[in-house]
């Protein structure tokens, strides 16, 4: 970290390609809001770093590690503005860390960790000392914003309140485990179960056993099987949840998530598309209604395709942090309903 006339240098040790670094003392966590849409409204001298927070179980720990490595960061703005933020719970869990603290515990996979005192499950790596975490809670002043405009105003307010660093940079080791990958086919997999819960466990087991490990676009790695088909044979209409529930979701989560799939929403600056938006209006037509009409009108065809992948290219391909994201593909790209004769 270097200082020149109250200009600081933020040095990200984790997920550096997912962060926009500045020269100030305020970290901006944008949740599911596009980080570039916030950064472009702020003076680079006013913020230290701008980044997203998608998952409370996987995203908070690297975020805190970076803050500990940059003790000049004295302010934190948490933008908790979208439906996706409320559904994922990452911003709420981060707020609860600063407000309510943490305790010893285990992750949902049984690994020792610090568990954030929150109704949203959130984990912090056990390698980070409790003393260091308490230091962050003591010396970082934080505020929550419910809109981009409010977040930008908070950043401007903090920018005129320059403070000394709270100490020296703290770097903690990262414990990494390398899974054992067994020989198996790379393509073409069929997994069957009576319920989604049963089938999901079989899918995870197959991926962790024979899946290919490769880098992602988010400064990490994942393990995958290509061309996997899952067949669920006897799921009850109300959905089955095991007791105790070992799934990463529960019934309220599904109820909140359904609207993201089925409901249209107007375009809002800084907010990424939703699946419902792409299905209902993104391409100038309601694909769900089109498929329903087709199935009714062609009763013997029983086939339909809905696409979520926008192949349009931005008019200008700028090599900047603020280039258009209209050409991005979604995580879920195509929905098929087919009847093979």
C-alpha positions in Angstrom: 0.0 0.0 0.0 1.4 3.4 -1.0 0.1 6.9 -0.1 0.6 10.1 -2.2 -1.3 13.1 -1.1 -4.1 10.9 0.4 -4.0 8.7 -2.7 -3.8 5.0 -1.8 -3.1 1.9 -3.8 -5.4 -1.1 -3.3 -3.6 -4.4 -3.7 -6.1 -7.3 -4.2 -4.7 -10.6 -3.2 -7.8 -12.6 -4.1 -10.1 -12.4 -7.2 -8.1 -9.4 -8.6 -9.7 -9.7 -12.1 -13.1 -9.3 -10.5 -12.4 -6.0 -8.8 -12.1 -2.4 -9.9 -9.4 -0.7 -7.9 -9.2 3.0 -7.0 -7.2 5.4 -4.8 -9.5 6.1 -1.9 -10.4 4.6 1.4 -13.9 3.2 0.7 -14.7 -0.3 -0.4 -17.9 -0.6 -2.3 -19.7 -4.0 -2.3 -22.3 -4.0 -5.1 -24.0 -7.3 -4.4 -25.6 -8.5 -7.7 -25.6 -4.9 -9.2 -23.1 -4.6 -12.0 -20.0 -3.2 -10.4 -19.0 -1.1 -13.5 -22.3 0.8 -13.3 -21.4 2.0 -9.8 -17.7 2.6 -10.4 -18.4 4.8 -13.5 -20.4 7.2 -11.3 -17.6 7.6 -8.7 -14.3 9.5 -8.8 -11.5 6.9 -8.8 -9.8 8.9 -6.0 -12.9 8.4 -3.8 -13.0 4.6 -3.6 -10.5 1.9 -2.8 -12.2 -1.0 -4.6 -15.5 -1.9 -6.2 -16.6 -5.5 -6.4 -19.6 -7.8 -6.4 -20.8 -10.2 -3.7 -22.9 -13.1 -5.0 -22.6 -15.8 -2.4 -22.4 -15.5 1.5 -20.8 -18.9 1.8 -18.0 -18.4 -0.8 -17.7 -14.7 -1.3 -17.3 -13.1 2.1 -14.1 -14.8 3.1 -12.0 -13.5 0.1 -13.6 -10.1 0.5 -12.4 -9.9 4.2 -9.0 -11.3 3.3 -8.5 -8.4 0.8 -9.7 -5.8 3.4 -7.2 -7.2 5.9 -4.4 -6.9 3.3 -5.3 -3.2 2.7 -5.5 -1.5 6.1 -6.0 1.9 4.5 -9.6 0.9 3.8 -11.6 2.6 6.6 -15.1 2.7 5.1 -17.4 0.2 3.5 -20.6 0.8 1.5 -22.8 -2.3 1.0 -25.3 -1.9 -1.9 -28.2 -4.2 -1.2 -30.6 -3.1 -3.9 -32.0 -5.9 -6.0 -34.3 -8.9 -5.7 -31.3 -11.1 -6.4 -29.5 -9.6 -3.4 -32.4 -10.4 -1.1 -32.7 -13.9 -2.4 -28.9 -14.7 -2.2 -28.5 -12.9 1.2 -24.8 -12.1 0.7 -25.1 -8.4 1.5 -27.3 -9.0 4.5 -24.8 -11.6 5.8 -21.9 -9.2 5.3 -23.8 -6.5 7.2 -24.5 -9.1 10.0 -20.7 -9.8 10.3 -20.0 -6.2 11.1 -23.1 -5.8 13.3 -23.4 -9.2 15.1 -20.0 -10.9 14.8 -19.1 -14.5 14.3 -18.5 -17.8 16.1 -16.7 -21.1 15.7 -18.5 -23.7 13.6 -18.5 -25.8 10.5 -19.5 -25.3 6.9 -22.3 -27.3 5.3 -19.6 -29.8 4.2 -18.2 -30.2 7.7 -15.1 -28.0 7.4 -14.0 -26.0 10.4 -14.7 -22.3 9.9 -16.0 -19.1 11.4 -19.8 -18.9 11.1 -21.3 -15.4 10.8 -24.0 -14.7 13.3 -26.8 -14.3 10.8 -29.9 -16.0 9.7 -28.2 -16.3 6.3 -25.5 -19.0 6.3 -22.1 -17.4 5.8 -18.6 -18.7 6.3 -15.1 -17.3 6.9 -11.9 -19.2 6.5 -10.6 -20.6 9.8 -7.1 -19.6 8.9 -8.0 -16.0 9.5 -7.5 -15.1 13.2 -10.4 -14.0 15.3 -8.3 -11.0 16.4 -7.9 -9.9 12.8 -11.6 -10.2 12.1 -12.4 -8.2 15.3 -10.0 -5.5 14.1 -12.0 -5.1 10.9 -15.2 -4.9 12.8 -13.7 -2.2 15.0 -12.0 0.0 12.5 -14.1 -0.1 9.4 -17.1 2.1 9.3 -19.9 0.7 7.2 -23.2 1.8 5.8 -25.9 0.0 3.7 -27.4 1.6 0.6 -30.6 0.6 -1.2 -29.9 2.3 -4.5 -26.9 3.2 -6.7 -27.5 6.9 -6.1 -27.5 6.4 -2.3 -24.2 4.4 -2.6 -22.5 7.1 -4.7 -23.6 9.8 -2.2 -22.1 7.7 0.7 -18.8 7.3 -1.2 -18.6 11.1 -1.7 -19.3 11.7 2.0 -16.6 9.3 3.1 -14.1 10.7 0.6 -13.6 14.0 2.5 -12.9 12.1 5.8 -9.4 10.8 5.3 -8.1 8.6 8.1 -4.9 6.9 9.1 -4.5 3.2 8.3 -5.5 0.9 11.2 -2.3 -1.1 11.1 -0.1 -3.2 8.9 -1.3 -5.4 6.1 -2.4 -8.9 7.3 -2.0 -11.9 5.0 -3.3 -15.3 6.0 -2.6 -18.7 4.4 -5.2 -20.3 2.2 -5.9 -23.9 2.7 -6.6 -25.7 -0.6 -7.6 -29.2 -1.3 -7.1 -31.0 -4.5 -9.9 -33.5 -5.3 -9.0 -37.0 -6.6 -10.4 -37.3 -10.1 -11.0 -40.9 -11.2 -11.1 -42.1 -14.8 -14.5 -41.8 -16.5 -16.2 -40.5 -19.6 -16.1 -36.8 -20.2 -19.2 -36.5 -22.3 -22.7 -38.0 -22.3 -24.0 -38.8 -18.8 -27.4 -40.0 -17.6 -28.4 -39.8 -13.9 -31.8 -40.9 -12.6 -33.5 -40.5 -9.3 -37.0 -40.5 -7.8 -36.8 -36.9 -6.5 -34.7 -33.8 -7.3 -33.0 -34.2 -3.9 -31.9 -37.7 -4.6 -30.9 -36.9 -8.1 -28.9 -33.8 -7.0 -26.8 -35.9 -4.6 -26.0 -38.4 -7.5 -25.0 -35.5 -9.8 -22.7 -34.0 -7.2 -21.1 -37.4 -6.5 -20.5 -38.0 -10.2 -19.0 -34.5 -10.8 -16.7 -34.7 -7.8 -15.6 -38.2 -8.8 -14.9 -38.0 -12.5 -15.5 -34.3 -13.4 -12.9 -32.3 -15.3 -11.2 -29.5 -13.3 -10.7 -26.2 -15.2 -10.4 -22.5 -14.6 -13.4 -20.2 -14.6 -13.8 -16.6 -15.7 -14.1 -15.6 -12.0 -10.5 -16.2 -10.8 -11.2 -19.7 -9.6 -11.7 -23.3 -10.7 -14.6 -25.6 -11.1 -15.3 -29.2 -11.7 -17.7 -30.2 -14.5 -19.3 -32.9 -16.5 -20.3 -32.0 -20.1 -23.6 -33.1 -21.6 -25.3 -34.4 -18.4 -29.0 -35.4 -18.5 -30.8 -35.8 -15.2 -34.1 -37.8 -15.1 -36.5 -37.3 -12.1 -39.2 -40.0 -12.0 -41.4 -39.3 -9.0 -41.1 -35.8 -7.7 -44.3 -34.8 -5.7 -46.1 -31.7 -6.9 -45.2 -29.7 -3.8 -41.5 -30.7 -4.1 -39.8 -33.0 -1.6 -37.3 -31.6 1.0 -35.3 -34.1 3.1 -35.2 -33.8 6.9 -32.6 -32.6 7.8 -32.4 -30.6 4.6 -29.0 -31.2 3.0 -29.9 -29.2 -0.2 -28.4 -25.8 -0.7 -31.9 -24.3 -0.9 -35.2 -24.5 1.0 -38.9 -24.0 0.2 -38.9 -20.2 0.8 -35.9 -19.8 -1.5 -37.7 -21.6 -4.3 -40.9 -19.5 -3.8 -38.8 -16.3 -4.1 -36.8 -17.6 -7.0 -39.8 -18.6 -9.2 -40.6 -15.0 -10.0 -37.1 -14.5 -11.3 -37.8 -17.2 -13.9 -41.3 -16.4 -14.8 -41.9 -12.7 -14.3 -40.9 -9.8 -16.5 -39.2 -6.8 -15.0 -38.3 -3.4 -16.6 -34.7 -2.7 -17.5 -32.9 -0.9 -14.7 -29.4 0.7 -15.1 -26.8 -1.4 -13.3 -29.0 -4.4 -12.8 -28.3 -7.5 -14.8 -31.0 -9.2 -16.7 -33.3 -11.8 -15.1 -34.3 -15.0 -16.7 -37.9 -13.9 -16.6 -37.0 -10.7 -18.4 -35.2 -12.6 -21.2 -38.1 -15.0 -21.6 -40.8 -12.3 -21.5 -39.6 -9.2 -23.2 -35.8 -9.0 -23.9 -36.2 -10.0 -27.6 -39.4 -8.0 -28.2 -41.7 -11.0 -27.6 -43.0 -13.2 -24.9 -41.4 -16.6 -25.5 -43.4 -18.3 -22.8 -46.7 -17.3 -24.3 -45.4 -18.2 -27.8 -44.6 -21.7 -26.7 -47.9 -22.1 -24.9 -49.7 -21.0 -28.0 -47.6 -23.3 -30.2 -48.3 -26.4 -28.0 -52.0 -25.6 -28.0 -52.2 -25.0 -31.7 -50.0 -27.9 -32.7 -51.2 -30.6 -30.2 -49.3 -33.4 -32.0 -45.9 -31.5 -32.2 -45.2 -31.2 -28.5 -41.9 -29.3 -29.1 -40.7 -25.8 -28.3 -37.5 -23.9 -27.7 -37.0 -20.7 -25.6 -33.6 -19.0 -25.9 -32.0 -16.8 -23.2 -28.7 -16.2 -25.1 -28.6 -12.7 -26.7 -26.2 -13.0 -29.7 -26.3 -9.3 -30.4 -22.9 -7.5 -30.3 -22.4 -4.1 -28.8 -21.9 -1.4 -31.4 -18.5 -0.5 -30.0 -16.2 -3.1 -28.5 -14.3 -1.0 -26.1 -11.5 -2.5 -24.0 -12.6 -0.7 -20.9 -14.2 -1.7 -17.7 -17.4 -0.2 -18.8 -18.1 -2.0 -22.1 -21.6 -3.1 -22.7 -22.7 -6.5 -21.4 -25.6 -6.9 -23.8 -23.8 -9.7 -25.7 -23.2 -11.8 -22.6 -24.7 -15.3 -22.5 -26.8 -16.2 -19.4 -26.0 -19.2 -17.2 -29.2 -20.9 -18.5 -29.2 -20.5 -22.2 -31.9 -22.7 -23.9 -35.0 -24.3 -22.5 -36.3 -27.2 -24.6 -39.5 -29.1 -24.7 -39.2 -32.0 -27.1 -41.0 -35.1 -28.1 -38.8 -37.5 -30.1 -40.7 -39.7 -32.5 
